[in-house]
Amino acid sequence: MSRDDRWYGFPESTPRKAKGGIKAQTGRGAFGKNWWAKRWISVLEGFEVGQRLGRGRRYARGGQVLSVDVDRELVTAEVQGSREKPYKVVIRVKALVREDWEKLAAGLAQQAIFAAKLLAGEMPPDIETAFTEAGLSLFPEASQDLETACSCPDWSNPCKHIAAVYYLLGEEFDRDPFLIFKLRGMERDELVALVGGPGAHAEVAEDEPVGAAPAAEPLPTDPPTFWHPGKLPDDLFGEVHTPAMPAALVRRLGSFPFWRAKERFLEALEPLYGQASAAGLKSFLPDTDG
């Protein structure tokens, strides 16, 4: 029992073991790798709620959070506590109004690097500076910018259940940094359109050479020719080999949202891709052993 819990009369309880919960990928140390994830976590830790933060980290790492749904201005979650029925967690983030986003977009449009990064799906490293120069904040700054609630009996806000969801959101921001834009009321594609204006979605120029599509060949009408087209050329598929980097597409897509397994998403799938590539190559190439 911690000192603050003895003071407020809430002894530490043992949560029921959750099945299929979302386990934090951060096994130890600080949550969040990138600056935007760390900034989100710092908002929570700025509330100074003592031991509840430590318990929230244990809940996040132990898989006590059963579900997390992120929408505009709203996060809803279920967390398994000591009671049979999971607790309902709600986190509301104050959204920026349309005029604020337009003001920000005008500032971002003045610097090509911001538009280029956003178009490439990357979080510009100085994006927070752009918010500040527009008189805005990317992250909630005051208590009135953030509302949290939990159905648990602990009156402290945030409680350990809310803290657990906070930490998982911090990890999720590492995977998709533009979720914080969504929580503030704007999807990334919408912001890109505001920054780029009508020409944000690039189109092929009229004078740009475009490869002509090959002419369609009619199917043979003679049944024997149709069903027996003849021998295919030996180099029809070109050089066939296993990929130099397994699971390249999975690497580009990034981790699965709120991954639930103990292993990391890529670590779980990469060996399977390597085995599938080897098996596919073996079945495709002729048996040289006869």
C-alpha positions in Angstrom: 0.0 0.0 0.0 1.5 3.4 -1.0 1.5 6.5 1.2 -1.0 8.4 -1.0 -3.4 5.4 -1.1 -3.3 5.1 2.7 -4.0 8.8 3.0 -7.0 8.7 0.7 -8.3 5.4 1.9 -7.9 3.4 -1.3 -5.7 0.3 -0.7 -4.0 -1.1 -3.8 -6.1 -3.9 -5.3 -5.0 -6.9 -7.4 -6.6 -6.8 -10.9 -8.2 -9.8 -12.4 -6.1 -11.5 -15.1 -7.2 -10.2 -18.5 -7.4 -12.4 -21.6 -6.5 -11.1 -25.0 -5.6 -7.6 -23.7 -3.3 -5.1 -25.3 0.2 -5.4 -23.9 2.6 -2.5 -24.2 5.6 -3.2 -26.3 7.8 -1.2 -23.9 9.0 -3.8 -21.5 10.9 -1.4 -19.2 12.0 2.2 -19.0 10.2 5.2 -20.5 7.3 4.9 -22.8 7.5 6.4 -26.3 10.5 6.6 -28.7 9.8 9.7 -30.7 9.4 13.3 -29.3 5.7 13.5 -30.0 5.0 10.3 -28.0 7.1 11.5 -25.2 5.3 14.9 -25.2 2.0 13.1 -24.9 3.3 11.1 -21.9 4.7 14.2 -20.3 1.1 15.7 -20.3 0.0 12.7 -18.1 3.0 12.8 -15.8 2.5 16.5 -15.3 -0.7 15.8 -13.3 1.5 14.4 -10.5 -0.8 11.7 -9.3 2.0 9.7 -7.6 1.8 5.9 -7.4 -1.1 5.7 -9.9 1.3 6.3 -12.7 3.4 3.3 -11.8 0.3 1.2 -11.5 -0.9 2.5 -14.9 2.4 1.4 -16.4 2.0 -2.1 -14.9 -1.6 -2.3 -16.2 -0.4 -1.3 -19.7 2.5 -3.8 -19.7 0.4 -6.5 -18.2 -2.3 -6.5 -20.9 -5.1 -5.2 -18.6 -6.4 -2.8 -21.3 -8.9 -4.8 -23.3 -9.7 -2.3 -26.1 -8.9 1.2 -27.2 -10.8 3.2 -29.9 -9.5 6.5 -31.1 -11.9 9.0 -32.8 -11.9 12.7 -33.3 -11.5 14.4 -29.9 -12.4 11.1 -28.2 -10.7 8.0 -26.9 -12.8 5.2 -25.4 -11.3 2.1 -23.7 -12.1 -0.8 -21.5 -9.7 -1.8 -18.7 -9.9 -4.9 -16.6 -9.5 -4.1 -12.9 -10.2 -6.0 -9.7 -13.9 -6.3 -10.4 -15.5 -8.8 -12.8 -16.9 -6.1 -15.2 -14.2 -4.0 -17.0 -14.0 -0.3 -16.3 -15.0 2.2 -19.0 -12.4 4.9 -19.7 -13.2 8.1 -21.6 -10.6 10.7 -22.7 -11.8 13.8 -24.4 -9.3 16.2 -26.1 -10.4 19.7 -26.9 -10.3 20.1 -30.7 -9.0 23.1 -32.5 -11.6 25.0 -34.5 -11.5 25.2 -38.3 -10.2 28.8 -38.2 -7.2 27.6 -36.1 -6.4 24.8 -38.6 -6.6 27.2 -41.5 -4.3 29.6 -39.7 -1.8 26.8 -39.0 -2.0 25.6 -42.6 -1.2 29.1 -43.9 2.0 29.1 -41.8 2.9 25.5 -42.9 2.5 26.4 -46.5 5.2 29.1 -46.2 7.8 26.3 -45.7 8.1 23.6 -48.3 9.7 21.1 -45.9 6.5 21.0 -43.9 4.3 20.3 -46.9 6.8 17.7 -48.3 7.0 15.8 -45.0 3.2 15.8 -44.6 2.7 14.6 -48.2 5.2 11.8 -47.5 3.3 10.7 -44.4 6.0 11.9 -42.0 5.7 14.1 -39.0 7.8 17.2 -39.5 10.3 17.5 -36.7 9.5 21.2 -36.1 5.8 20.9 -36.4 5.3 22.0 -32.8 7.2 25.2 -33.5 4.7 25.9 -36.3 1.8 25.5 -33.9 3.5 27.9 -31.4 4.1 30.5 -34.1 0.4 30.3 -35.0 -0.5 30.8 -31.3 -1.7 27.2 -31.0 -0.6 24.0 -29.3 -0.4 20.6 -30.8 -0.8 18.9 -27.4 -3.2 19.8 -24.6 -1.6 22.4 -22.4 -4.2 23.2 -19.7 -6.6 21.0 -17.7 -9.5 22.4 -19.6 -8.1 21.0 -22.8 -8.4 17.5 -21.5 -11.3 15.6 -19.8 -10.9 12.1 -18.5 -13.3 9.8 -16.7 -13.4 6.2 -15.5 -16.2 4.1 -14.1 -13.9 2.7 -11.3 -14.6 3.8 -7.7 -11.3 5.7 -7.3 -12.2 9.4 -7.3 -8.7 10.4 -8.3 -8.5 11.6 -11.9 -6.5 10.3 -13.7 -6.7 6.9 -12.0 -4.5 4.0 -12.9 -6.9 2.8 -15.5 -6.8 6.1 -17.3 -3.0 6.2 -16.9 -2.7 2.7 -18.6 -4.7 3.9 -21.6 -2.5 7.1 -21.8 0.7 5.0 -21.9 -0.7 2.8 -24.7 -1.7 5.8 -26.7 1.9 7.1 -26.3 3.1 3.9 -27.9 0.5 4.2 -30.6 1.7 7.7 -31.5 5.1 6.1 -32.2 3.4 4.0 -34.9 1.0 6.7 -36.2 2.0 10.2 -35.1 -0.9 11.8 -36.9 -3.3 10.3 -34.4 -2.7 13.4 -32.2 -3.9 15.5 -35.2 -7.1 13.4 -35.2 -7.6 13.9 -31.5 -7.3 17.6 -32.1 -10.0 17.5 -34.7 -8.1 17.1 -38.1 -7.2 14.1 -40.2 -3.7 14.2 -41.8 -5.2 14.1 -45.4 -7.4 17.1 -44.5 -4.4 19.1 -43.2 -2.4 18.2 -46.3 -5.3 19.5 -48.5 -5.3 22.7 -46.4 -1.6 23.2 -46.7 -1.4 22.4 -50.4 -4.6 24.0 -51.5 -6.4 22.8 -54.7 -3.1 21.3 -56.0 -2.4 19.2 -53.0 -3.2 16.0 -54.9 -0.6 16.0 -57.6 -1.8 15.0 -61.1 0.2 13.9 -64.1 1.2 16.8 -66.3 0.0 16.9 -69.9 3.5 16.9 -71.3 4.7 14.1 -69.0 5.4 11.0 -71.0 3.3 8.1 -70.1 4.0 4.5 -71.2 1.4 3.3 -73.7 -0.7 0.4 -72.7 0.1 -2.8 -74.7 -2.5 -3.5 -77.4 -5.0 -6.2 -76.4 -4.6 -9.5 -78.2 -7.8 -11.3 -79.1 -8.2 -14.8 -77.7 -7.8 -17.6 -80.3 -11.1 -18.9 -81.6 -9.8 -22.3 -82.5 -10.5 -24.6 -79.5 -7.3 -26.8 -79.7 -5.2 -23.6 -79.8 -7.2 -22.1 -76.9 -6.7 -25.1 -74.6 -3.2 -25.9 -75.8 -1.4 -22.6 -76.3 2.0 -24.2 -76.6 5.2 -24.1 -74.5 5.9 -21.0 -72.5 9.3 -19.3 -73.0 11.9 -20.2 -70.4 12.5 -16.6 -69.4 8.8 -15.7 -69.0 9.3 -14.8 -65.3 12.8 -13.5 -65.5 15.2 -14.1 -62.6 13.3 -15.6 -59.6 14.8 -15.3 -56.1 13.7 -14.7 -52.5 13.5 -11.1 -51.4 16.7 -9.6 -50.0 14.6 -8.2 -47.1 11.7 -10.3 -45.9 8.4 -8.7 -45.0 9.3 -5.5 -46.8 5.7 -4.4 -47.2 5.0 -5.1 -43.5 7.9 -2.9 -42.6 6.4 -0.1 -44.7 3.0 -0.5 -43.2 4.4 -0.4 -39.7 3.1 -2.1 -36.6 -0.5 -3.2 -36.3 -2.7 -0.8 -34.2 -2.7 -1.8 -30.6 -1.0 -5.1 -31.2 -2.1 -7.7 -28.6 0.6 -10.4 -28.8 3.7 -10.7 -26.6 6.0 -10.5 -29.6 6.3 -7.3 -31.6 4.2 -7.4 -34.8 7.2 -7.4 -37.2 9.2 -9.9 -35.1 6.2 -12.2 -35.2 5.7 -12.0 -39.0 9.2 -11.6 -40.4 10.2 -15.3 -39.8 7.0 -16.4 -41.5 7.7 -14.3 -44.5 11.2 -15.8 -44.8 9.8 -19.4 -44.5 7.1 -18.7 -47.1 9.5 -17.2 -49.6 11.8 -20.2 -49.3 8.9 -22.6 -49.7 7.5 -20.7 -52.6 10.8 -20.7 -54.4 11.3 -24.4 -53.8 7.8 -25.2 -55.3 8.3 -22.8 -58.3 11.8 -23.8 -59.5 12.2 -27.2 -61.2 13.6 -30.0 -59.1 17.2 -30.1 -60.0 17.7 -33.4 -58.2 15.4 -35.1 -60.7 
